[in-house]
Amino acid sequence: MLLGAGAAVLVLGGIRATSWLIAPAFLALMIVIALYPVQAWLRRHDWPDWLTTLVLVLLAVGVLASFVVVVVVSLAQLAALLPQYADRADDLLASLAGSLSSFDVAPGQLQEAVSAISPDKVVALIGTLLAGLSATLSSLIFLLCLMLFLSVDAGGIERRLAAIAPDRPELESALRSFAHGTRSYLLVSTVFGLIVGVLDGVALAIIGVPLPVLWAVLAFITNYIPNVGFVIGVVPPALLALLTLGLPEMLVVIAVYCVLNFVIQSLIQPRYVGGSVGLATTTTFVALVFWAWLLGPLGALLAIPLTLLVKALLVDVDPSARWATALAGSLAAEPRPPRRRRTARAESPVAARSEVPAA
């Protein structure tokens, strides 16, 4: 046990040190896995291999480029918008200081507490993020190249799995289960993320919060983060509503987000996610914390697929480790065995004693 724990610490330390490489590589793999059914459908309709690969590459690049363009343009608009509300923020702080003075809170203490989130520092932080986009160009190029190579190799994945099956049938079945579970999870999260993003964006536009498209995209992205994604998605538009409109509008934004996300993400979506990936709610939360610590923000976005991959490689390939699935899995994913109907003959002890075993 000590040797295994020591080896695990070394492996996790190496993964965390190379998270800058592992997280984008796994993101590229997830995009290719999600879009692979399109390539398979085209192959079944006798499209040439090179054309199906080209379509898969264009789809993968298009999905990534669309998010990058929307986020960059929206952040630039936000950086130009926030300085207009610096005076409004000062008035809110003065009003808050006057309200807290009745509770023996000195204005200097309030000013010191909110100095870290002043509008000037927020604008400076956004400017730093925009300036750092050029530094991430090399990572984006690496991601695009990796998606290109994975898309080319995706055409022969069926032959590779067929070659593995005779020697390692458990591994072949586990990898297929991982790909199926990942696509199911991404499909469910994408559908519900689109619903939440559109509803949040429409609500913000009706309330009058600036940049509703940006916050709708943020709500869509944070939907892939289980359990705590809603909190991350509601904070920026709520603060912007406070700066631009006032406290009542901020409370309305928070109320709308709470109602929409509680109904969709807390009541409806977990029923489909649990059945598609076979993970319990507690398992998903622990996985979120673990992968966010290990790989950073991308680890939080990819927590469920990463957990499915670890489960496939360490649990599903070993029949003696199936107990871990029973403990960490979702009961919604396990079909209940049918209940046997007891007949009158089986319930009668006289009839039971009268049964003569066959020779």
PyMOL commands that set and color helices and strands:
alter all, ss='L'
color gray80, all
select helices_A, chain A and resi 2-17+19-44+49-103+107-117+119-131+137-154+157-164+169-207+212-222+229-244+247-277+281-295+297-301+303-316+319-321+323-328+331-333+344-347+349-354
alter helices_A, ss='H'
color red, helices_A
deselect
rebuild
show_as cartoon
